[in-house]
Amino acid sequence: MITSRKKILALASMLTLTAALFLSGCNLPASLGGEPSNDTSSRTQVQQTVQDSALVNAGTLTVGVNLDAAMAPLCYEQDGDARGLDADLASALAGQMGLKVKFVNVSSPASSLGTVCDVVMGQRASTEGVYTLAGTYAESASAFFHKGDTGIAKVDDLSSKRLGLQGGSVSEAALDRTGLTVEKKGYGKVNDAFAALESGDVDYVLCEAYAGAYLAHSAYEDVRFVGTLNRPEAEGIACSNSNTELSSAVSSALDTLKGNGVYSLIRSRWLGDFDSIEAETDQVKNIPTKQEGTAGATTTGSNAAGTTTGSNAAGSNAAGTTTGSNAAGSNAAGTAAGSNAAGSNAAGAATTDNTTAGSNAAGSNAAGTTTTGSNAAGT
């Protein structure tokens, strides 16, 4: 449960962030107070740092977010507005650049940059040269969480333990590609896995790192990050390769926000004291590789035999060979298919970890500048 101390710290963080944005001349993020304001009578006016010719809409930073793959705390929809760390950071960037901010729902940078939007949040470096990253601000990895501050886990700590995860998720697919021996327990949502950890039904939870950090910060005070399963990959702000003026302006604004403390305040609001993760210090060492012909992890629980649960659960969770990209992160989904899978859903898409925020996790028909997504979550 959320403690009184946590509520006080969350309120203090929000007020401090609001004050910092106010004094620096940044727009108030939509997720902190509705529509961004252009009223500069009571705050420092920031000169526009990029020409209108470099923008899709004059005087506005049009920000692409993928609400169809929404996940707290990075980005989700509530009451017609984009919410989360991505939205707060994008709003602060726009203010730092002397621009208004507008959010649009996009499926990929390749089809939207320069036509539908100026930037797309939460992207990894392009391997095809489709876009460039103007800067990074988060990392994607499947991570372990445990009750108590035990430091980074060792393989021996994890072996043969009860491991809760979202059935059919990218994290489950990543686990199935390893030779780690655990007793898997599948749940419809990561929230349910964390509840099981709190009650003692499982020993560890495996989920997307930022989703787990958000849940630990907001609702489970004694749960700690204890390492990643795979190598963390940086995520950042995608800009068109051809728009060097905008890319340079966004990069400069992000550096400023990191330097003046606004970026740290935004992170602390959503993640508490969860730091950026690095492979050298935060990845569990010596995870065994999967041997040909081995059965892999044992699955128990409601998702053990191809049963689809939750709005995004898909595919079979039974033992089998995992193929496809299976990249972890807010916008990635690999394909899991196993010849030994049981049930009618023997092959399906591995979904990102479905994390809901707060008690108002709904809103498929909300209207506004942002398009709704099936995973919209309330605060």
Contacts in CASP RR format, 6 or more apart in sequence:
PFRMAT RR
TARGET T0000
AUTHOR 0000-0000-0000
METHOD contacts of the structure
MODEL  1
MITSRKKILALASMLTLTAALFLSGCNLPASLGGEPSNDTSSRTQVQQTV
QDSALVNAGTLTVGVNLDAAMAPLCYEQDGDARGLDADLASALAGQMGLK
VKFVNVSSPASSLGTVCDVVMGQRASTEGVYTLAGTYAESASAFFHKGDT
GIAKVDDLSSKRLGLQGGSVSEAALDRTGLTVEKKGYGKVNDAFAALESG
DVDYVLCEAYAGAYLAHSAYEDVRFVGTLNRPEAEGIACSNSNTELSSAV
SSALDTLKGNGVYSLIRSRWLGDFDSIEAETDQVKNIPTKQEGTAGATTT
GSNAAGTTTGSNAAGSNAAGTTTGSNAAGSNAAGTAAGSNAAGSNAAGAA
TTDNTTAGSNAAGSNAAGTTTTGSNAAGT
1 219 0 8 1.000
2 218 0 8 1.000
2 219 0 8 1.000
3 221 0 8 1.000
6 217 0 8 1.000
6 218 0 8 1.000
6 221 0 8 1.000
10 218 0 8 1.000
10 269 0 8 1.000
13 265 0 8 1.000
13 268 0 8 1.000
13 269 0 8 1.000
13 272 0 8 1.000
14 32 0 8 1.000
14 269 0 8 1.000
16 265 0 8 1.000
17 32 0 8 1.000
17 88 0 8 1.000
17 262 0 8 1.000
17 265 0 8 1.000
17 266 0 8 1.000
17 269 0 8 1.000
18 28 0 8 1.000
18 32 0 8 1.000
20 26 0 8 1.000
20 260 0 8 1.000
20 261 0 8 1.000
20 262 0 8 1.000
20 265 0 8 1.000
21 27 0 8 1.000
21 28 0 8 1.000
21 29 0 8 1.000
21 32 0 8 1.000
21 92 0 8 1.000
21 95 0 8 1.000
21 262 0 8 1.000
22 28 0 8 1.000
22 43 0 8 1.000
23 43 0 8 1.000
23 44 0 8 1.000
24 44 0 8 1.000
24 46 0 8 1.000
24 96 0 8 1.000
24 260 0 8 1.000
24 262 0 8 1.000
25 40 0 8 1.000
25 43 0 8 1.000
25 44 0 8 1.000
25 45 0 8 1.000
25 46 0 8 1.000
25 95 0 8 1.000
25 96 0 8 1.000
26 46 0 8 1.000
26 91 0 8 1.000
26 92 0 8 1.000
26 94 0 8 1.000
26 95 0 8 1.000
26 96 0 8 1.000
26 262 0 8 1.000
27 36 0 8 1.000
27 37 0 8 1.000
27 91 0 8 1.000
27 92 0 8 1.000
27 94 0 8 1.000
27 95 0 8 1.000
27 99 0 8 1.000
27 100 0 8 1.000
27 101 0 8 1.000
28 34 0 8 1.000
28 36 0 8 1.000
28 37 0 8 1.000
28 91 0 8 1.000
29 36 0 8 1.000
29 87 0 8 1.000
29 88 0 8 1.000
29 90 0 8 1.000
29 91 0 8 1.000
29 92 0 8 1.000
29 266 0 8 1.000
30 36 0 8 1.000
30 81 0 8 1.000
30 82 0 8 1.000
30 83 0 8 1.000
30 87 0 8 1.000
30 91 0 8 1.000
30 101 0 8 1.000
30 103 0 8 1.000
31 78 0 8 1.000
31 81 0 8 1.000
31 82 0 8 1.000
31 83 0 8 1.000
31 84 0 8 1.000
31 87 0 8 1.000
31 88 0 8 1.000
31 91 0 8 1.000
31 379 0 8 1.000
32 88 0 8 1.000
32 91 0 8 1.000
34 81 0 8 1.000
36 91 0 8 1.000
36 94 0 8 1.000
36 95 0 8 1.000
36 100 0 8 1.000
36 101 0 8 1.000
38 100 0 8 1.000
46 95 0 8 1.000
46 96 0 8 1.000
46 97 0 8 1.000
46 98 0 8 1.000
47 98 0 8 1.000
48 59 0 8 1.000
48 97 0 8 1.000
48 98 0 8 1.000
48 99 0 8 1.000
49 96 0 8 1.000
49 97 0 8 1.000
49 98 0 8 1.000
49 249 0 8 1.000
49 252 0 8 1.000
49 253 0 8 1.000
50 97 0 8 1.000
50 99 0 8 1.000
50 245 0 8 1.000
50 246 0 8 1.000
50 249 0 8 1.000
51 245 0 8 1.000
52 58 0 8 1.000
52 59 0 8 1.000
54 118 0 8 1.000
54 243 0 8 1.000
54 245 0 8 1.000
54 246 0 8 1.000
54 249 0 8 1.000
55 61 0 8 1.000
55 62 0 8 1.000
55 99 0 8 1.000
55 118 0 8 1.000
55 246 0 8 1.000
56 62 0 8 1.000
56 114 0 8 1.000
56 115 0 8 1.000
56 116 0 8 1.000
56 117 0 8 1.000
56 118 0 8 1.000
57 102 0 8 1.000
59 98 0 8 1.000
59 99 0 8 1.000
59 100 0 8 1.000
60 94 0 8 1.000
60 99 0 8 1.000
60 100 0 8 1.000
60 101 0 8 1.000
60 102 0 8 1.000
61 90 0 8 1.000
61 93 0 8 1.000
61 94 0 8 1.000
61 97 0 8 1.000
61 99 0 8 1.000
61 100 0 8 1.000
61 101 0 8 1.000
61 102 0 8 1.000
61 118 0 8 1.000
61 119 0 8 1.000
62 102 0 8 1.000
62 103 0 8 1.000
62 104 0 8 1.000
62 116 0 8 1.000
62 117 0 8 1.000
62 118 0 8 1.000
62 119 0 8 1.000
63 82 0 8 1.000
63 87 0 8 1.000
63 90 0 8 1.000
63 94 0 8 1.000
63 101 0 8 1.000
63 102 0 8 1.000
63 103 0 8 1.000
63 104 0 8 1.000
63 117 0 8 1.000
63 118 0 8 1.000
63 119 0 8 1.000
63 120 0 8 1.000
63 121 0 8 1.000
64 103 0 8 1.000
64 104 0 8 1.000
64 105 0 8 1.000
64 106 0 8 1.000
64 112 0 8 1.000
64 116 0 8 1.000
64 117 0 8 1.000
64 119 0 8 1.000
64 120 0 8 1.000
64 121 0 8 1.000
65 75 0 8 1.000
65 82 0 8 1.000
65 86 0 8 1.000
65 87 0 8 1.000
65 90 0 8 1.000
65 103 0 8 1.000
65 104 0 8 1.000
65 105 0 8 1.000
65 106 0 8 1.000
65 120 0 8 1.000
65 121 0 8 1.000
65 370 0 8 1.000
66 75 0 8 1.000
66 105 0 8 1.000
66 106 0 8 1.000
66 107 0 8 1.000
66 120 0 8 1.000
66 330 0 8 1.000
66 331 0 8 1.000
67 75 0 8 1.000
67 76 0 8 1.000
67 77 0 8 1.000
67 82 0 8 1.000
67 105 0 8 1.000
67 370 0 8 1.000
67 371 0 8 1.000
67 372 0 8 1.000
67 373 0 8 1.000
67 375 0 8 1.000
67 376 0 8 1.000
68 105 0 8 1.000
68 107 0 8 1.000
68 373 0 8 1.000
68 374 0 8 1.000
69 330 0 8 1.000
69 331 0 8 1.000
69 333 0 8 1.000
69 352 0 8 1.000
69 375 0 8 1.000
70 76 0 8 1.000
70 77 0 8 1.000
70 373 0 8 1.000
70 374 0 8 1.000
70 375 0 8 1.000
70 376 0 8 1.000
70 377 0 8 1.000
71 208 0 8 1.000
71 210 0 8 1.000
71 211 0 8 1.000
71 330 0 8 1.000
71 352 0 8 1.000
71 353 0 8 1.000
71 354 0 8 1.000
71 355 0 8 1.000
71 375 0 8 1.000
72 84 0 8 1.000
72 211 0 8 1.000
72 214 0 8 1.000
72 355 0 8 1.000
72 356 0 8 1.000
72 357 0 8 1.000
72 377 0 8 1.000
72 378 0 8 1.000
73 84 0 8 1.000
73 85 0 8 1.000
73 210 0 8 1.000
73 211 0 8 1.000
73 213 0 8 1.000
73 214 0 8 1.000
73 270 0 8 1.000
73 271 0 8 1.000
73 355 0 8 1.000
73 357 0 8 1.000
74 84 0 8 1.000
74 85 0 8 1.000
74 86 0 8 1.000
74 121 0 8 1.000
74 122 0 8 1.000
74 138 0 8 1.000
74 210 0 8 1.000
74 330 0 8 1.000
75 82 0 8 1.000
75 83 0 8 1.000
75 84 0 8 1.000
75 85 0 8 1.000
75 86 0 8 1.000
75 87 0 8 1.000
75 121 0 8 1.000
75 122 0 8 1.000
75 330 0 8 1.000
76 82 0 8 1.000
76 83 0 8 1.000
76 84 0 8 1.000
76 357 0 8 1.000
76 373 0 8 1.000
76 375 0 8 1.000
76 376 0 8 1.000
76 377 0 8 1.000
76 378 0 8 1.000
77 83 0 8 1.000
77 363 0 8 1.000
77 366 0 8 1.000
77 370 0 8 1.000
77 371 0 8 1.000
77 372 0 8 1.000
77 373 0 8 1.000
77 376 0 8 1.000
78 360 0 8 1.000
78 363 0 8 1.000
78 366 0 8 1.000
78 376 0 8 1.000
78 377 0 8 1.000
78 378 0 8 1.000
78 379 0 8 1.000
79 366 0 8 1.000
80 366 0 8 1.000
80 367 0 8 1.000
80 368 0 8 1.000
80 369 0 8 1.000
80 370 0 8 1.000
80 372 0 8 1.000
81 87 0 8 1.000
81 103 0 8 1.000
81 368 0 8 1.000
81 369 0 8 1.000
81 370 0 8 1.000
82 90 0 8 1.000
82 103 0 8 1.000
82 370 0 8 1.000
83 357 0 8 1.000
83 377 0 8 1.000
83 378 0 8 1.000
83 379 0 8 1.000
84 270 0 8 1.000
85 138 0 8 1.000
85 210 0 8 1.000
85 266 0 8 1.000
85 267 0 8 1.000
85 269 0 8 1.000
85 270 0 8 1.000
85 271 0 8 1.000
86 121 0 8 1.000
86 122 0 8 1.000
87 103 0 8 1.000
88 266 0 8 1.000
88 269 0 8 1.000
88 270 0 8 1.000
89 121 0 8 1.000
89 137 0 8 1.000
89 257 0 8 1.000
89 263 0 8 1.000
89 266 0 8 1.000
90 101 0 8 1.000
90 103 0 8 1.000
90 119 0 8 1.000
90 121 0 8 1.000
91 101 0 8 1.000
92 257 0 8 1.000
92 262 0 8 1.000
92 263 0 8 1.000
92 266 0 8 1.000
93 101 0 8 1.000
93 237 0 8 1.000
93 250 0 8 1.000
93 253 0 8 1.000
93 254 0 8 1.000
93 257 0 8 1.000
94 100 0 8 1.000
94 101 0 8 1.000
95 101 0 8 1.000
95 253 0 8 1.000
96 253 0 8 1.000
96 256 0 8 1.000
96 257 0 8 1.000
97 249 0 8 1.000
97 250 0 8 1.000
97 253 0 8 1.000
102 369 0 8 1.000
103 369 0 8 1.000
103 370 0 8 1.000
104 112 0 8 1.000
104 116 0 8 1.000
104 117 0 8 1.000
104 369 0 8 1.000
104 370 0 8 1.000
104 371 0 8 1.000
105 370 0 8 1.000
105 371 0 8 1.000
105 372 0 8 1.000
105 373 0 8 1.000
106 112 0 8 1.000
106 116 0 8 1.000
106 117 0 8 1.000
106 120 0 8 1.000
108 120 0 8 1.000
109 120 0 8 1.000
109 123 0 8 1.000
109 126 0 8 1.000
109 130 0 8 1.000
109 131 0 8 1.000
109 238 0 8 1.000
110 130 0 8 1.000
110 131 0 8 1.000
112 120 0 8 1.000
113 119 0 8 1.000
113 120 0 8 1.000
113 131 0 8 1.000
113 238 0 8 1.000
113 239 0 8 1.000
113 240 0 8 1.000
113 243 0 8 1.000
114 240 0 8 1.000
114 243 0 8 1.000
118 239 0 8 1.000
118 243 0 8 1.000
118 246 0 8 1.000
119 134 0 8 1.000
119 237 0 8 1.000
119 238 0 8 1.000
119 239 0 8 1.000
119 246 0 8 1.000
119 250 0 8 1.000
120 131 0 8 1.000
120 237 0 8 1.000
120 238 0 8 1.000
121 236 0 8 1.000
121 237 0 8 1.000
121 238 0 8 1.000
122 138 0 8 1.000
122 235 0 8 1.000
122 236 0 8 1.000
122 237 0 8 1.000
122 238 0 8 1.000
122 330 0 8 1.000
122 331 0 8 1.000
123 131 0 8 1.000
123 133 0 8 1.000
123 235 0 8 1.000
123 236 0 8 1.000
123 237 0 8 1.000
123 238 0 8 1.000
123 331 0 8 1.000
124 133 0 8 1.000
124 140 0 8 1.000
124 233 0 8 1.000
124 234 0 8 1.000
124 235 0 8 1.000
124 236 0 8 1.000
124 327 0 8 1.000
125 133 0 8 1.000
125 234 0 8 1.000
126 132 0 8 1.000
126 133 0 8 1.000
126 238 0 8 1.000
129 241 0 8 1.000
130 241 0 8 1.000
131 238 0 8 1.000
131 239 0 8 1.000
131 240 0 8 1.000
131 241 0 8 1.000
132 238 0 8 1.000
132 239 0 8 1.000
132 240 0 8 1.000
132 241 0 8 1.000
132 247 0 8 1.000
133 234 0 8 1.000
133 236 0 8 1.000
133 237 0 8 1.000
133 238 0 8 1.000
133 239 0 8 1.000
134 236 0 8 1.000
134 237 0 8 1.000
134 238 0 8 1.000
134 239 0 8 1.000
134 246 0 8 1.000
134 247 0 8 1.000
134 248 0 8 1.000
134 250 0 8 1.000
134 251 0 8 1.000
134 254 0 8 1.000
135 236 0 8 1.000
135 237 0 8 1.000
135 250 0 8 1.000
135 251 0 8 1.000
135 254 0 8 1.000
136 234 0 8 1.000
136 235 0 8 1.000
136 236 0 8 1.000
136 237 0 8 1.000
137 235 0 8 1.000
137 236 0 8 1.000
137 237 0 8 1.000
137 254 0 8 1.000
137 263 0 8 1.000
138 210 0 8 1.000
138 234 0 8 1.000
138 235 0 8 1.000
138 236 0 8 1.000
138 276 0 8 1.000
139 209 0 8 1.000
139 210 0 8 1.000
139 232 0 8 1.000
139 233 0 8 1.000
139 234 0 8 1.000
139 235 0 8 1.000
139 276 0 8 1.000
139 277 0 8 1.000
139 278 0 8 1.000
140 208 0 8 1.000
140 209 0 8 1.000
140 210 0 8 1.000
140 232 0 8 1.000
140 233 0 8 1.000
140 235 0 8 1.000
140 327 0 8 1.000
140 328 0 8 1.000
140 329 0 8 1.000
140 330 0 8 1.000
140 332 0 8 1.000
141 208 0 8 1.000
141 209 0 8 1.000
141 228 0 8 1.000
141 229 0 8 1.000
141 230 0 8 1.000
141 231 0 8 1.000
141 232 0 8 1.000
141 233 0 8 1.000
141 277 0 8 1.000
141 283 0 8 1.000
141 328 0 8 1.000
141 329 0 8 1.000
142 170 0 8 1.000
142 171 0 8 1.000
142 174 0 8 1.000
142 175 0 8 1.000
142 206 0 8 1.000
142 207 0 8 1.000
142 208 0 8 1.000
142 209 0 8 1.000
142 228 0 8 1.000
142 229 0 8 1.000
142 230 0 8 1.000
142 328 0 8 1.000
143 206 0 8 1.000
143 207 0 8 1.000
143 208 0 8 1.000
143 209 0 8 1.000
143 212 0 8 1.000
143 213 0 8 1.000
143 225 0 8 1.000
143 227 0 8 1.000
143 228 0 8 1.000
143 229 0 8 1.000
143 277 0 8 1.000
144 153 0 8 1.000
144 158 0 8 1.000
144 204 0 8 1.000
144 205 0 8 1.000
144 206 0 8 1.000
144 225 0 8 1.000
144 226 0 8 1.000
144 227 0 8 1.000
144 228 0 8 1.000
144 229 0 8 1.000
144 284 0 8 1.000
145 194 0 8 1.000
145 197 0 8 1.000
145 204 0 8 1.000
145 205 0 8 1.000
145 206 0 8 1.000
145 207 0 8 1.000
145 212 0 8 1.000
145 216 0 8 1.000
145 223 0 8 1.000
145 224 0 8 1.000
145 225 0 8 1.000
145 226 0 8 1.000
146 153 0 8 1.000
146 197 0 8 1.000
146 203 0 8 1.000
146 204 0 8 1.000
146 205 0 8 1.000
146 223 0 8 1.000
146 224 0 8 1.000
146 226 0 8 1.000
147 197 0 8 1.000
147 198 0 8 1.000
147 200 0 8 1.000
147 222 0 8 1.000
147 223 0 8 1.000
147 224 0 8 1.000
148 222 0 8 1.000
148 223 0 8 1.000
148 224 0 8 1.000
149 224 0 8 1.000
150 157 0 8 1.000
150 224 0 8 1.000
150 226 0 8 1.000
151 224 0 8 1.000
151 226 0 8 1.000
151 227 0 8 1.000
152 226 0 8 1.000
152 227 0 8 1.000
152 281 0 8 1.000
152 282 0 8 1.000
152 284 0 8 1.000
153 204 0 8 1.000
153 226 0 8 1.000
153 227 0 8 1.000
153 284 0 8 1.000
154 284 0 8 1.000
154 285 0 8 1.000
155 180 0 8 1.000
155 284 0 8 1.000
155 285 0 8 1.000
155 286 0 8 1.000
155 287 0 8 1.000
155 288 0 8 1.000
157 226 0 8 1.000
158 180 0 8 1.000
158 182 0 8 1.000
158 204 0 8 1.000
158 284 0 8 1.000
159 180 0 8 1.000
159 181 0 8 1.000
159 182 0 8 1.000
160 181 0 8 1.000
160 182 0 8 1.000
160 183 0 8 1.000
161 182 0 8 1.000
161 183 0 8 1.000
161 203 0 8 1.000
161 204 0 8 1.000
162 182 0 8 1.000
162 183 0 8 1.000
162 185 0 8 1.000
162 201 0 8 1.000
162 202 0 8 1.000
162 203 0 8 1.000
162 204 0 8 1.000
163 175 0 8 1.000
163 182 0 8 1.000
163 183 0 8 1.000
163 184 0 8 1.000
163 185 0 8 1.000
163 202 0 8 1.000
163 203 0 8 1.000
163 204 0 8 1.000
163 205 0 8 1.000
163 206 0 8 1.000
163 297 0 8 1.000
164 184 0 8 1.000
164 185 0 8 1.000
164 186 0 8 1.000
164 187 0 8 1.000
164 193 0 8 1.000
164 196 0 8 1.000
164 197 0 8 1.000
164 202 0 8 1.000
164 204 0 8 1.000
164 205 0 8 1.000
164 206 0 8 1.000
165 171 0 8 1.000
165 172 0 8 1.000
165 175 0 8 1.000
165 184 0 8 1.000
165 185 0 8 1.000
165 186 0 8 1.000
165 187 0 8 1.000
165 190 0 8 1.000
165 193 0 8 1.000
165 205 0 8 1.000
165 206 0 8 1.000
165 207 0 8 1.000
166 172 0 8 1.000
166 186 0 8 1.000
166 187 0 8 1.000
166 188 0 8 1.000
166 189 0 8 1.000
166 190 0 8 1.000
166 193 0 8 1.000
166 207 0 8 1.000
166 313 0 8 1.000
166 351 0 8 1.000
166 353 0 8 1.000
166 354 0 8 1.000
167 186 0 8 1.000
167 187 0 8 1.000
167 188 0 8 1.000
167 303 0 8 1.000
167 309 0 8 1.000
167 313 0 8 1.000
167 317 0 8 1.000
168 303 0 8 1.000
168 313 0 8 1.000
168 314 0 8 1.000
168 315 0 8 1.000
168 316 0 8 1.000
168 317 0 8 1.000
168 336 0 8 1.000
168 350 0 8 1.000
168 351 0 8 1.000
169 190 0 8 1.000
169 207 0 8 1.000
169 313 0 8 1.000
169 350 0 8 1.000
169 351 0 8 1.000
169 352 0 8 1.000
169 353 0 8 1.000
169 354 0 8 1.000
170 208 0 8 1.000
170 326 0 8 1.000
170 327 0 8 1.000
170 328 0 8 1.000
170 329 0 8 1.000
170 332 0 8 1.000
170 333 0 8 1.000
170 334 0 8 1.000
170 350 0 8 1.000
170 351 0 8 1.000
170 352 0 8 1.000
170 353 0 8 1.000
171 206 0 8 1.000
171 207 0 8 1.000
171 208 0 8 1.000
171 229 0 8 1.000
171 328 0 8 1.000
171 353 0 8 1.000
172 184 0 8 1.000
172 186 0 8 1.000
172 206 0 8 1.000
172 317 0 8 1.000
172 336 0 8 1.000
172 350 0 8 1.000
173 322 0 8 1.000
173 326 0 8 1.000
173 334 0 8 1.000
173 336 0 8 1.000
173 350 0 8 1.000
174 229 0 8 1.000
174 230 0 8 1.000
174 326 0 8 1.000
174 328 0 8 1.000
175 182 0 8 1.000
175 184 0 8 1.000
175 206 0 8 1.000
175 229 0 8 1.000
175 297 0 8 1.000
176 290 0 8 1.000
176 296 0 8 1.000
176 297 0 8 1.000
176 319 0 8 1.000
176 320 0 8 1.000
176 322 0 8 1.000
176 336 0 8 1.000
177 290 0 8 1.000
177 322 0 8 1.000
177 326 0 8 1.000
178 229 0 8 1.000
178 287 0 8 1.000
178 288 0 8 1.000
178 289 0 8 1.000
178 290 0 8 1.000
179 287 0 8 1.000
179 288 0 8 1.000
179 289 0 8 1.000
179 290 0 8 1.000
179 291 0 8 1.000
179 294 0 8 1.000
179 296 0 8 1.000
179 297 0 8 1.000
180 229 0 8 1.000
180 287 0 8 1.000
180 288 0 8 1.000
180 297 0 8 1.000
181 296 0 8 1.000
181 297 0 8 1.000
182 204 0 8 1.000
182 297 0 8 1.000
182 298 0 8 1.000
183 297 0 8 1.000
183 298 0 8 1.000
183 300 0 8 1.000
184 297 0 8 1.000
184 298 0 8 1.000
184 299 0 8 1.000
184 300 0 8 1.000
184 317 0 8 1.000
185 193 0 8 1.000
185 196 0 8 1.000
185 201 0 8 1.000
185 202 0 8 1.000
185 299 0 8 1.000
185 300 0 8 1.000
185 301 0 8 1.000
186 193 0 8 1.000
186 299 0 8 1.000
186 300 0 8 1.000
186 301 0 8 1.000
186 302 0 8 1.000
186 303 0 8 1.000
186 304 0 8 1.000
186 317 0 8 1.000
187 193 0 8 1.000
187 196 0 8 1.000
187 302 0 8 1.000
187 303 0 8 1.000
187 309 0 8 1.000
188 302 0 8 1.000
188 303 0 8 1.000
188 309 0 8 1.000
188 310 0 8 1.000
188 313 0 8 1.000
188 354 0 8 1.000
189 310 0 8 1.000
189 354 0 8 1.000
189 355 0 8 1.000
189 356 0 8 1.000
190 205 0 8 1.000
190 207 0 8 1.000
190 208 0 8 1.000
190 211 0 8 1.000
190 212 0 8 1.000
190 215 0 8 1.000
190 353 0 8 1.000
190 354 0 8 1.000
190 355 0 8 1.000
191 215 0 8 1.000
191 355 0 8 1.000
191 356 0 8 1.000
193 202 0 8 1.000
193 205 0 8 1.000
193 207 0 8 1.000
194 205 0 8 1.000
194 212 0 8 1.000
194 215 0 8 1.000
194 216 0 8 1.000
194 219 0 8 1.000
194 220 0 8 1.000
194 223 0 8 1.000
196 202 0 8 1.000
196 205 0 8 1.000
197 203 0 8 1.000
197 204 0 8 1.000
197 205 0 8 1.000
197 220 0 8 1.000
197 223 0 8 1.000
198 220 0 8 1.000
198 223 0 8 1.000
204 226 0 8 1.000
205 212 0 8 1.000
205 223 0 8 1.000
206 229 0 8 1.000
207 353 0 8 1.000
207 355 0 8 1.000
208 328 0 8 1.000
208 329 0 8 1.000
208 330 0 8 1.000
208 352 0 8 1.000
208 353 0 8 1.000
208 355 0 8 1.000
209 225 0 8 1.000
209 228 0 8 1.000
209 232 0 8 1.000
209 277 0 8 1.000
210 271 0 8 1.000
210 274 0 8 1.000
210 330 0 8 1.000
211 353 0 8 1.000
211 355 0 8 1.000
212 225 0 8 1.000
212 353 0 8 1.000
212 355 0 8 1.000
213 225 0 8 1.000
213 271 0 8 1.000
213 272 0 8 1.000
213 274 0 8 1.000
214 270 0 8 1.000
214 271 0 8 1.000
214 355 0 8 1.000
214 357 0 8 1.000
215 223 0 8 1.000
215 355 0 8 1.000
216 223 0 8 1.000
216 224 0 8 1.000
216 225 0 8 1.000
216 274 0 8 1.000
217 270 0 8 1.000
217 271 0 8 1.000
217 272 0 8 1.000
217 273 0 8 1.000
217 274 0 8 1.000
218 357 0 8 1.000
218 358 0 8 1.000
225 274 0 8 1.000
225 277 0 8 1.000
225 282 0 8 1.000
227 277 0 8 1.000
227 282 0 8 1.000
227 283 0 8 1.000
227 284 0 8 1.000
228 277 0 8 1.000
228 279 0 8 1.000
228 282 0 8 1.000
228 283 0 8 1.000
228 284 0 8 1.000
229 283 0 8 1.000
229 284 0 8 1.000
229 287 0 8 1.000
230 283 0 8 1.000
230 328 0 8 1.000
231 279 0 8 1.000
231 283 0 8 1.000
232 277 0 8 1.000
232 278 0 8 1.000
232 279 0 8 1.000
232 282 0 8 1.000
232 283 0 8 1.000
233 327 0 8 1.000
233 328 0 8 1.000
233 329 0 8 1.000
235 329 0 8 1.000
235 330 0 8 1.000
237 250 0 8 1.000
237 254 0 8 1.000
239 246 0 8 1.000
239 247 0 8 1.000
239 250 0 8 1.000
240 246 0 8 1.000
240 247 0 8 1.000
254 263 0 8 1.000
257 263 0 8 1.000
258 264 0 8 1.000
267 274 0 8 1.000
290 296 0 8 1.000
295 319 0 8 1.000
296 319 0 8 1.000
297 319 0 8 1.000
299 305 0 8 1.000
299 317 0 8 1.000
299 318 0 8 1.000
299 319 0 8 1.000
302 309 0 8 1.000
303 309 0 8 1.000
303 313 0 8 1.000
303 317 0 8 1.000
304 317 0 8 1.000
304 318 0 8 1.000
305 316 0 8 1.000
305 317 0 8 1.000
305 318 0 8 1.000
305 342 0 8 1.000
305 343 0 8 1.000
306 315 0 8 1.000
306 316 0 8 1.000
306 317 0 8 1.000
306 318 0 8 1.000
306 341 0 8 1.000
306 342 0 8 1.000
306 343 0 8 1.000
306 344 0 8 1.000
306 345 0 8 1.000
306 346 0 8 1.000
307 317 0 8 1.000
307 343 0 8 1.000
307 345 0 8 1.000
308 314 0 8 1.000
308 315 0 8 1.000
308 345 0 8 1.000
310 354 0 8 1.000
311 354 0 8 1.000
311 374 0 8 1.000
311 375 0 8 1.000
312 351 0 8 1.000
312 352 0 8 1.000
312 354 0 8 1.000
312 374 0 8 1.000
312 375 0 8 1.000
313 351 0 8 1.000
313 354 0 8 1.000
314 345 0 8 1.000
314 348 0 8 1.000
314 349 0 8 1.000
314 350 0 8 1.000
314 351 0 8 1.000
315 336 0 8 1.000
315 341 0 8 1.000
315 345 0 8 1.000
315 346 0 8 1.000
315 347 0 8 1.000
315 348 0 8 1.000
315 349 0 8 1.000
315 350 0 8 1.000
316 336 0 8 1.000
316 337 0 8 1.000
316 338 0 8 1.000
316 341 0 8 1.000
316 342 0 8 1.000
316 343 0 8 1.000
316 345 0 8 1.000
316 346 0 8 1.000
316 347 0 8 1.000
316 348 0 8 1.000
317 341 0 8 1.000
318 338 0 8 1.000
318 340 0 8 1.000
318 341 0 8 1.000
318 342 0 8 1.000
318 343 0 8 1.000
318 346 0 8 1.000
319 338 0 8 1.000
319 340 0 8 1.000
319 341 0 8 1.000
320 337 0 8 1.000
320 338 0 8 1.000
320 339 0 8 1.000
320 340 0 8 1.000
320 341 0 8 1.000
321 337 0 8 1.000
321 338 0 8 1.000
321 339 0 8 1.000
322 336 0 8 1.000
322 337 0 8 1.000
322 338 0 8 1.000
322 350 0 8 1.000
323 335 0 8 1.000
323 336 0 8 1.000
323 337 0 8 1.000
324 334 0 8 1.000
324 335 0 8 1.000
325 332 0 8 1.000
325 334 0 8 1.000
325 335 0 8 1.000
326 332 0 8 1.000
326 333 0 8 1.000
326 334 0 8 1.000
326 335 0 8 1.000
326 336 0 8 1.000
326 350 0 8 1.000
327 333 0 8 1.000
327 334 0 8 1.000
328 352 0 8 1.000
329 352 0 8 1.000
330 352 0 8 1.000
331 352 0 8 1.000
332 352 0 8 1.000
333 349 0 8 1.000
333 350 0 8 1.000
333 351 0 8 1.000
333 352 0 8 1.000
334 349 0 8 1.000
334 350 0 8 1.000
335 347 0 8 1.000
335 348 0 8 1.000
335 349 0 8 1.000
335 350 0 8 1.000
336 347 0 8 1.000
336 348 0 8 1.000
336 349 0 8 1.000
336 350 0 8 1.000
337 346 0 8 1.000
337 347 0 8 1.000
337 348 0 8 1.000
338 346 0 8 1.000
338 347 0 8 1.000
341 347 0 8 1.000
354 375 0 8 1.000
355 377 0 8 1.000
356 375 0 8 1.000
356 377 0 8 1.000
356 378 0 8 1.000
357 377 0 8 1.000
357 378 0 8 1.000
357 379 0 8 1.000
358 377 0 8 1.000
358 378 0 8 1.000
358 379 0 8 1.000
359 378 0 8 1.000
360 377 0 8 1.000
360 378 0 8 1.000
360 379 0 8 1.000
361 376 0 8 1.000
361 377 0 8 1.000
361 378 0 8 1.000
362 376 0 8 1.000
362 378 0 8 1.000
363 372 0 8 1.000
363 373 0 8 1.000
363 376 0 8 1.000
364 372 0 8 1.000
364 373 0 8 1.000
364 374 0 8 1.000
364 376 0 8 1.000
365 372 0 8 1.000
366 372 0 8 1.000
366 376 0 8 1.000
END
